Each structure stands twice: as structure tokens, then as C-alpha cells.
Amino acid sequence: MTSGNLAEAAAQFDGGRLTLARRLSGLRKNALAAAVELTPAAISFYESGTKRPSPPTVAKLALALGVEPRFFLPGAGAAPATAHFRSLRSTTQLARDQAEAYVQVVTEVTAVLERHVDFPPVRLVSAPVPLDCADDAPERAAAALRALWDLGDGPVPHTIRAAEGNGVLTVFTPPQSASVDAYSVSRADRPLVLLNPAKDDYYRQRFDVAHELGHLVMHADEEPGNTVVENQANRFAAEFLLPAAAIADHLPTRADWPRLATLKEHWGVSLQALLYRARQLGRMRDVTYRNAMTTISTRGWRRREPGTVLSVEQPSLLPRALELLPAGLLAAESRVPDHLLAIVTSRTPAG
């Protein structure tokens, strides 16, 4: 860190950038204060813009948060957007703050890339579904998206490729965000789907992608975390991956495991998703479904089902865009730390 960089960062210090860096690190104000030998009140003053830190303090903050001093210079920022988490009650505020901070980083990185590379236009169905919906609106929304994307009535070959080819950005989250499941952010300019790197399950990840697409299509204006909203997204995902017209007659009426295993490999969904769909479409009675799910739990299949182990689908939109840029340009223009750039633009889950 040169004295010139520190002086510039101190003179133009943006408190919002400090908040962003702190949340990315998963730290509360008191934890950051202890790390840099300041009071929590001082951190609050810096974040609110009431006071600006001295150059030596900027150096301490940058070191503690793993960023360069220029990270604290004013940035374009990102317009606020609602992130859809699976359950707000089981997701701590600290984890949500970290996840939403990462969304801002992804948005800033994407903005830089889009200044130099043409991305696919966003092609999404807009089909708002109210909480009191009592019909098949989620299924109709999924069918409309399949039709728009020309997916036919068979299995979706690659859910991430389908999403990215239609302008929906898909990225992995940092490993420290593993407590947060897959989530999505509705942005008119570039909707996002963020995948949990700890999931590492081909079949369940595909359902996650379809579930988050459901939020983007149906719930742009709904409050996230509601159980009704989550159930609607599950129904959307089930129809998106397993269209009723194509799958209904092939689903078993009992727990026929060999038959279910064949369907799993053909459609690229989990045994649990197939059981859910069989009950949903009236092929399987509730008691049969519950007994089958009990068997899955007893055999330890909730965490890892039997069958072919496939590598999870990989994002390619951002990695390919990065390949077209001169070395170092993205880091220079985005000011995002190298370790986060590596995750945002990665083809594989961060380990």
C-alpha cells in the first residue's frame, strides 16, 4: 500500500464501501472494531459518513477486510433488489447481509464485463402469482417459460446453459456463504441465480436452478421467505423439469425404486423430486408418498441418493466473457478483491 493510495482513499472514503467490505467478510461492527483496535462507534461513524478515517486507519481496515485501499473509493454501487432466500427464519441476518453484499459484487463485476462484452438479452416470462393463488398459475408460468425458451416437452439438457443463454446470470457463492441455500435476485437489467457450492449434487442443483427461475418469473414483487412463495417456486420447478403432459403416465403409483432410478437418470432430477411430482399429479397416494420418504430417510438418501454420480452443471457466461478481456482489466475497473473475482468468474464451485 503506497502512501498516495492511502491518502486518496482516506480523502474520498465512501462509508458504504466499508459496509460492503465488512458484510462480505461476515463481520459485525464490533468484530471489525476489535480487529483494527477501534470502537464500534468509530466503525459506525465511518460507515455513515459522519467521519472519515485517517490513512493509517484505512490501511488497517483494508488489511482486516482483505481489500485494497482503493476499494473504499466511491463506486457506482448497485440499485437495491430483493433476494429470495429459502427461509428467513433459518437464515441469520449476518448471513443474509453477506449474501446480499456478494450480490452487489457480482453486479459490479458484471457491469464491467458488459462494458466490453455483449451478453445475451434477458428473455424471461413475467407471470406474477399472488399469495392467495388457488389455481395452477405456477405450472402455467413454468410451461410459458419452457415455450419461450423452446425447450420442447422432454428433459432440460442443461438448466444453467438454458438460463444463461436467455440472459439470466448464474454464479457460485463463496464457501463461507454455504449456510445460505441457493437464492435469486430479480433485476430488470440482469437477473441473478446464485448457487450454494456446498450442495455439490447434480440432480438437486438442477431443481435449485428451476426453483430460483420460478422466483424470477413469479415473485419479483413478493416478500421473500414466505412458505407459500417457496411452495409456488417448488411447483414451478416441478413443472419446468417434469412437464405433467410428458411425465404423468410414466410415474409409478408405488415406490418402484428401479423404475424411479431410470426416470431419475432420464429427466435429471432426484428421487425425492420424482416422488413429490408423483404425489402432486395424483399418481401416488399421500400415505404411499410418506412411506417412500421414510424409506429415503432410513437409507440415508436425503443427503446422497444412489445412482450415477455426475458433476454439477457449470456456469460459463462470466468465465467466457473474462477470457475476452486483457489480463488485469477486470480487477482494475471493478476494484473487487482477486479472491472474489476468482469465485464470481469461476466455472467450478469454490472449494
C-alpha positions in Angstrom: 0.0 0.0 0.0 1.6 3.3 -1.1 1.1 6.5 0.9 -0.5 8.1 -2.2 -3.1 5.3 -2.4 -3.9 5.6 1.3 -4.2 9.3 1.2 -6.6 9.2 -1.8 -8.7 6.5 -0.1 -8.9 8.5 3.1 -9.7 11.8 1.4 -12.5 10.2 -0.7 -13.5 7.5 1.7 -17.0 6.0 1.0 -18.6 4.6 4.1 -20.9 2.4 2.0 -17.9 0.6 0.6 -16.7 -0.1 4.2 -20.2 -1.6 5.0 -19.9 -3.7 1.8 -16.4 -5.0 2.7 -17.4 -5.7 6.3 -20.5 -7.7 5.2 -18.6 -9.6 2.6 -16.3 -10.7 5.4 -19.2 -11.8 7.5 -18.3 -9.4 10.4 -20.3 -7.4 12.8 -19.2 -3.9 13.6 -17.8 -4.9 17.0 -15.7 -7.7 15.4 -14.2 -5.4 12.9 -13.6 -2.8 15.5 -11.7 -5.3 17.6 -9.6 -6.4 14.6 -8.4 -2.8 13.9 -8.3 -1.7 17.6 -11.1 0.9 17.3 -14.5 1.2 18.9 -17.7 0.0 17.3 -18.9 3.6 17.4 -15.9 4.6 15.2 -16.9 2.0 12.6 -20.4 3.3 12.7 -19.1 6.9 12.1 -17.0 5.7 9.1 -19.9 3.7 7.6 -22.4 6.5 7.9 -20.0 9.1 6.5 -20.1 11.2 9.7 -16.3 10.9 9.9 -13.5 9.7 7.6 -10.7 7.5 8.8 -7.0 8.6 8.6 -4.7 7.0 6.1 -3.2 4.6 8.8 -6.7 3.6 9.8 -7.6 3.0 6.1 -4.6 0.7 5.9 -5.8 -1.3 9.0 -9.3 -1.6 7.6 -8.1 -2.8 4.2 -5.8 -5.4 5.8 -8.5 -6.7 8.1 -11.1 -6.9 5.3 -8.8 -8.3 2.6 -9.3 -5.5 0.2 -7.1 -2.8 -1.4 -7.5 0.8 -0.1 -9.0 1.8 -3.4 -11.9 -0.5 -2.7 -13.1 2.3 -0.3 -13.3 4.9 -3.1 -16.8 5.8 -4.2 -18.2 3.3 -6.6 -21.2 3.1 -8.9 -22.9 0.8 -6.5 -25.9 -1.2 -7.4 -29.6 -0.5 -7.2 -31.3 -2.4 -4.3 -33.0 -5.6 -5.2 -34.9 -8.3 -3.3 -33.1 -11.6 -2.8 -35.2 -14.7 -2.4 -33.8 -16.9 0.4 -35.4 -20.2 1.1 -36.2 -19.5 4.8 -35.6 -16.2 6.5 -36.2 -17.8 9.9 -33.3 -20.2 9.5 -31.0 -17.7 7.8 -29.3 -15.3 10.2 -29.2 -11.6 9.4 -25.4 -11.8 9.2 -25.6 -14.5 6.6 -28.2 -12.5 4.6 -26.1 -9.4 4.8 -23.1 -11.4 3.5 -25.1 -12.9 0.7 -26.6 -9.6 -0.4 -23.2 -7.9 -0.3 -21.9 -10.7 -2.6 -24.8 -9.8 -5.0 -23.5 -6.3 -5.2 -20.0 -7.6 -6.0 -21.5 -9.8 -8.8 -23.5 -6.9 -10.1 -20.4 -4.6 -10.2 -18.3 -7.3 -11.9 -21.0 -7.9 -14.4 -21.3 -4.2 -15.2 -17.6 -4.0 -16.0 -17.8 -7.1 -18.3 -20.8 -5.8 -20.1 -19.0 -2.6 -21.0 -16.6 -4.8 -23.1 -18.6 -7.9 -24.0 -22.1 -8.4 -25.4 -24.2 -10.6 -23.1 -27.4 -12.4 -24.2 -30.5 -10.3 -23.9 -32.8 -11.1 -20.9 -35.7 -13.3 -22.0 -38.0 -14.1 -19.1 -41.7 -14.6 -18.7 -43.4 -12.1 -16.4 -46.1 -14.1 -14.6 -46.8 -12.7 -11.1 -48.5 -15.2 -8.9 -50.3 -13.8 -5.7 -50.1 -15.5 -2.4 -53.7 -16.4 -2.4 -53.4 -18.2 -5.8 -55.7 -21.2 -5.8 -55.2 -22.5 -9.3 -52.4 -23.8 -11.5 -50.7 -20.5 -12.1 -47.2 -21.7 -11.1 -47.4 -24.6 -13.5 -48.7 -22.4 -16.3 -45.8 -19.9 -15.7 -43.3 -22.8 -16.0 -44.9 -24.0 -19.2 -44.7 -20.5 -20.6 -41.0 -20.2 -19.8 -40.3 -23.6 -21.4 -42.2 -22.5 -24.5 -40.3 -19.1 -24.7 -37.0 -21.0 -24.4 -38.1 -23.6 -26.9 -37.3 -26.5 -24.6 -39.9 -28.9 -26.0 -41.6 -31.4 -23.7 -38.6 -33.5 -22.8 -35.8 -33.2 -20.2 -34.0 -29.9 -19.9 -30.5 -30.8 -21.1 -28.6 -28.2 -19.1 -30.5 -25.8 -16.7 -27.7 -23.3 -16.3 -26.9 -23.2 -20.0 -30.6 -22.6 -20.7 -30.7 -19.8 -18.1 -27.5 -18.1 -19.3 -28.4 -18.4 -22.9 -31.5 -16.3 -22.1 -29.7 -13.6 -20.1 -30.0 -15.0 -16.6 -26.7 -14.8 -14.9 -25.7 -17.8 -12.8 -22.8 -17.9 -10.3 -21.5 -19.8 -7.4 -21.3 -18.2 -4.0 -18.2 -18.1 -1.7 -17.7 -21.1 0.5 -18.4 -19.1 3.7 -21.9 -18.5 2.4 -22.7 -22.2 2.5 -25.2 -21.6 5.3 -27.4 -19.9 2.7 -29.1 -22.1 0.1 -29.4 -21.2 -3.5 -31.1 -17.7 -3.9 -32.0 -15.4 -6.7 -32.3 -11.6 -7.3 -34.8 -10.0 -9.6 -33.0 -7.3 -11.6 -34.5 -5.9 -14.8 -31.1 -5.4 -16.4 -29.6 -8.8 -15.3 -31.4 -11.2 -13.1 -29.2 -13.4 -11.0 -29.3 -17.0 -9.7 -26.7 -17.8 -7.0 -25.9 -21.4 -6.2 -24.6 -22.9 -3.0 -21.2 -24.5 -3.6 -21.7 -26.9 -0.7 -24.7 -28.6 -2.4 -22.4 -30.5 -4.9 -25.3 -32.6 -6.2 -26.1 -32.6 -9.9 -29.8 -33.5 -9.6 -30.7 -31.2 -6.7 -28.7 -28.3 -8.2 -30.9 -28.5 -11.3 -34.0 -28.3 -9.1 -32.4 -25.3 -7.3 -31.9 -23.5 -10.6 -35.5 -24.2 -11.7 -36.8 -23.1 -8.3 -35.0 -19.8 -8.5 -36.2 -19.3 -12.1 -39.7 -19.6 -10.6 -39.0 -16.7 -8.2 -37.7 -14.6 -11.0 -40.8 -15.3 -13.1 -43.4 -15.1 -10.4 -42.2 -13.2 -7.4 -40.3 -10.1 -8.4 -42.5 -8.0 -6.1 -43.3 -10.6 -3.4 -41.8 -10.6 0.1 -39.1 -13.4 0.2 -39.0 -16.3 2.6 -42.8 -16.9 2.8 -43.7 -20.6 2.8 -46.4 -20.0 0.3 -43.9 -18.3 -2.1 -41.5 -21.2 -1.6 -44.1 -23.8 -2.4 -45.1 -22.0 -5.5 -41.5 -22.0 -6.6 -41.3 -25.7 -6.0 -44.4 -26.3 -8.1 -42.9 -24.2 -10.9 -39.6 -26.2 -10.7 -41.5 -29.5 -10.8 -43.4 -28.5 -14.0 -40.3 -26.9 -15.6 -38.2 -30.0 -15.1 -41.0 -32.6 -15.3 -43.9 -31.4 -17.5 -47.1 -33.0 -16.5 -48.1 -33.9 -20.0 -44.9 -35.7 -20.6 -44.2 -37.4 -17.2 -47.6 -38.2 -15.7 -48.2 -41.6 -17.3 -44.6 -42.7 -16.6 -44.6 -42.1 -12.8 -45.2 -45.1 -10.6 -48.1 -45.4 -8.2 -45.9 -47.1 -5.6 -42.2 -46.8 -4.5 -40.9 -48.8 -7.5 -37.2 -47.9 -6.9 -35.8 -49.4 -10.1 -38.4 -47.5 -12.2 -37.7 -44.3 -10.2 -34.0 -44.7 -10.7 -34.5 -44.9 -14.5 -36.7 -41.8 -14.5 -34.1 -40.0 -12.4 -31.3 -40.6 -14.9 -33.5 -39.7 -17.9 -35.0 -36.5 -16.5 -32.1 -35.3 -14.4 -34.0 -34.9 -11.2 -33.7 -36.5 -7.7 -35.7 -39.4 -6.4 -37.3 -37.0 -4.0 -38.4 -34.7 -6.8 -40.0 -37.6 -8.6 -41.9 -38.7 -5.5 -43.0 -35.1 -5.0 -44.2 -35.0 -8.6 -46.0 -38.4 -8.4 -48.0 -37.2 -5.3 -48.6 -33.8 -6.8 -50.1 -35.3 -10.0 -52.2 -37.8 -8.1 -50.3 -40.8 -9.3 -49.2 -41.7 -5.7 -51.4 -41.6 -2.6 -50.3 -39.4 0.3 -49.7 -42.5 2.5 -47.6 -44.1 -0.2 -45.6 -40.9 -0.6 -44.9 -40.6 3.1 -43.8 -44.2 3.4 -41.4 -43.7 0.4 -40.0 -40.6 2.0 -39.5 -42.5 5.3 -37.6 -45.2 3.3 -35.4 -42.5 1.8 -34.6 -41.1 5.2 -33.9 -44.5 6.7 -31.5 -45.4 3.9 -29.6 -42.1 4.2 -30.7 -41.0 0.7 -31.7 -37.5 1.8 -28.1 -36.4 1.7 -26.8 -38.6 -1.1 -29.1 -40.7 -3.3 -28.0 -43.9 -5.1 -27.2 -43.9 -8.8 -24.8 -42.3 -11.2 -22.7 -39.5 -9.6 -22.5 -36.6 -12.1 -20.5 -33.4 -11.8 -22.8 -30.4 -11.1 -23.6 -28.1 -14.1 -21.2 -25.2 -14.5 -21.8 -21.6 -15.3 -20.0 -20.4 -18.5 -21.2 -16.8 -19.2 -18.9 -14.9 -17.0 -15.8 -17.2 -17.4 -16.1 -16.9 -21.2 -16.5 -13.1 -21.0 -13.4 -12.8 -18.8 -11.4 -14.7 -21.4 -12.1 -11.9 -23.9 -10.7 -9.2 -21.7 -7.0 -8.2 -21.4 -5.4 -9.6 -18.2 -5.9 -7.3 -15.2 -8.6 -5.1 -16.8 -11.5 -6.6 -14.8 -9.6 -6.2 -11.5 -8.6 -2.7 -12.3 -12.0 -1.5 -13.3 -14.1 -3.3 -10.7 -11.7 -2.9 -7.7 -13.1 -6.3 -6.4 -10.5 -8.4 -4.5 -8.8 -11.1 -6.5 -10.2 -13.9 -4.4 -13.8 -12.8 -5.0 -13.2 -12.2 -8.7 -11.9 -15.8 -8.9 -15.2 -17.1 -7.4 -17.5 -14.8 -9.4 -15.9 -15.8 -12.7 -15.3 -19.5 -11.9 -16.6 -22.4 -13.9 -16.5 -24.7 -10.8 -17.8 -24.4 -7.2 -15.4 -22.7 -4.8 -13.7 -25.1 -2.5 
